Amino acid sequence: MQTTHDSLSLLTGENADPLKGGLSEVHPSTERKKKTPHQSGWVRGHHKDGGGYTKEMPKYITAGAFARARAAEVSAMLKAVRKTTSSSHVFEALPKHMRRRAMSHNTKRLPHRLREVANRMREKSLQARRRHGNLLLEFNRRQRKNIWLETHIWHAKRFHMVKKWGYCLGDRPTYKCYRACYRAMSSHCLLQDLSYYCCIELQGDEDKLLAALSQLTSKEAGPTFAAALCLSGRRQGSVMVYRAGRYPSQPLGPVTFLWRPRTQGSVHRQLWIWAHPTLKQDLLPELQTVCQCCEAVIPPAAPVEVNPTLEADSEPENTPEAKPVPGTKRKRSRKDATGPPAKKILGDGTRLPSTPVSWRSSSNGIVINDLTMEIVRYRLIGPQSHSVLVDTLEAATGCDVRTTCSLWWPQHCSDEAKMTLHQQQADIFNILKGIYSTAELPSGTVLGLTVDDPRLTLPRKRVKALPCVKQVDEEKRRKLMLEGVPEPCCQSFIWEQSVRDNVTDNKISEQELNRMRSEVLVPGSRLSPTPLQGRVPILLVHQPGKQVGHEMSSWGAGWDLLLPKGWGMAFWIPLVYRGVRIGGLNMSLKHSQNKAAPHFPRDYPDCPAGMCFQEEQEAELLDKFKRHPPAKRTNYIKHGCVAPFRCPWQQLAEEWEIIVQEGGSQARTTAQADAVTEERTSQQAISITKPLSRFTVLRNRKALRLLSAWCRPTTSKGQRPCRVGELPPISCEAVTSFLSAHAMSLVWVHVSLLSKGKPEYHAMLCVPTPEDLKALGNRQGTGGPQEPPHRDHFKSRIKRRKKEPKKASSSDLVLGLWPDPLPSVASHCSRVTVGWVTQGDFSMSAGCGEALGFVSVAGLLNTLLNQTSEHKGKLLLRNPTSLHYRFAKINVEV
């Protein structure tokens, strides 16, 4: 009987109420009075035939009812086993030894019996995936606070993105490529998107522009806006900008500038100034002041476009116009479908339409235009940058002059003089094929050109662009290397606003380009003839490499590619397909480090942007330090590190100025520095009205050359001295005269370790004692001295604060950090401190640890006077987390 009803229930699959039938239903022939289970004396039965409430084993059961009850139970059990929750998958029903990670996206790896169910679940998950109805509108909304570059989507898929300076920028790739990027900069090409740099355009008479800009610069710091080669438009220049008439005390930051070549018979000139976004907020008001451009030009009101709403929760109105249209998104109404299409943001999406971007002067006629995000700027770094450009770009081909349309290129082709100039530019561009290295060209060379749409010559797979030296006339190649590009060939139509707008508005979309490709008879061949919309004016600007020091000259040279807005991705993908590496903000820092050049704004502590950067970085590092438990933090007080997260340059310069004025030797430096600290603290307490003199970074070229000679410049590891010009030797009189003008100054130095070790950020640069130098002479190449551990005087106060939390006297104390005011930064350790490191790492080019930083001019000269000629310029370097000093050689490279 048991076998019969079990087989019946499994085969028929009949469903029945499990509460009916079973053991509680006895044979009707027995006229036994039934009792409810809740009556006393009834218990749940535990016998082999099933459950139920009974007092004793039944003598008879109904087979059909019993089988239906059991069938329902089995069906419910199977249904519960087969049902999957939202967090489970089909492959989880398999044994653990049969599960594979690839099963989640490749159903063919599942057993055949489960594939159909897995495919159905996958289709449901794809349909339920949340995706905004209009991605373009969603992307435009997300650009209201931070500007997106045209390559943002490409970078977001491959880079760690950061929000800096009002932009979303790629910081570093998500894959390991540090060494590969260095090899690209050294032997091939590295590509970066620098479109976040701000361009400010000045227009006016040449003499009036130069008169206004001369107030922001000084010839003592190097070439200015009036440099002859730069003024002609043949070279790009760089200059340090100061507040009007305040050199050398109030610097703003470095800028690069480019003059448009002169037009015959006209004195009207056009100038582009490129600045970092953190510098623009200080530079633009200063330019408006010196140029007297206070009259804002209100832009014309643009027509208001009603775009589809972005609110996902809003419901369409119950009107006839709100009926859904076949083929449209579920949450989009008919009004959305018939309304004007959304437009992609090109340029600055955070700027309001009514914000002025142009200012005019009624007195001198100068006009200032803010071209931020109006021009795309790509930087190619490496010796084969020119080969990548030549392989990617092709000079524009002519067109039928009888063509009448609104495009700019047919109108351009009708002018014979312009076409002759275009042919000359194309010939010079083709000569670049014969250049072996980008560094062979003159620094800052400019070449204007009009090219065809590079998407038309996109290769099917990635290739590596290489030079073709034998295909170019040797005489033309040598002339280009010596003289550069002639002045007329530096002209480009990218300077004209009307041409830029025409090119941007008439760009061929990817959809239209793919349709045209599909109509080509031979798949993969180039479109012929070239579409009229596919001519783009560009500007190629040569970027010099390393320009200081005696080693690795011109390392890191390359080209900058300037394009009209809207054409970013059209040039980016073809460049990537030529085998370049892509770098982010992190590689920009490494590029500057290998060139021994200061990086803005990190290495400009006397500029407003540099001060702001130091404050933000200190807060970031302090927050990271506090996130670690106290037992896992470095106790910087015990390591003798006064300020591990910032560099108190002002305090260092003040202490060394007093030390040198009092004529203190190294033995008296500690007591003098302590006295300076007490005096400085008392002045801050009484809030004296006389302001303290601010420190400045020494940028006087003549003074830097003299200081470089006194340090006896050597190679990176200090093995052999380099030759210097005829300069006066160091002496007490020469030092006194030098300090009379630069006592409160810092100087940029290049530090090379003489032994093993890796310099870290904020490492201390200290003066070795005579015993240290003597030990170095006896054991060349060995490690340096050790700093004795310091005592943490605040540890007991912090413990007392934990016991008495209501007392707020020690609320600003952090275990392991010195509170404000800081003690003497010069004499806090056993070796006197003269500066700190702002960039440090192991140098792959030099094969040793190298660093860049600042030292006090007064402290450096005091050290050089007390050192013998054998050990001139040798200091000690100690990382904040270490007690071990290492010998290093410093150079002032000019």
Helices and strands as residue ranges (DSSP letters): H 2-12, G 22-24, E 43-44, E 53-54, H 63-82, G 90-93, G 96-98, G 101-104, G 107-109, H 112-128, H 135-141, E 147-148, H 152-156, E 159-164, E 167-173, H 178-187, E 190-193, E 198-205, H 206-213, G 214-216, G 219-221, H 228-231, E 237-242, E 251-259, E 268-275, H 277-290, E 295-296, G 320-322, H 334-338, E 358-360, E 367-370, E 375-381, H 385-392, H 408-413, H 416-431, G 432-434, G 438-440, E 446-452, G 454-457, G 469-471, H 474-483, G 488-490, G 493-495, H 497-505, H 510-518, G 532-534, E 535-543, E 558-564, H 568-576, E 581-582, H 585-594, H 608-627, G 630-632, H 649-661, H 669-686, E 696-697, H 701-710, H 732-742, E 745-753, E 764-766, H 770-778, H 795-803, E 833-843, E 848-856, H 857-865, G 869-871, E 874-878, E 886-891
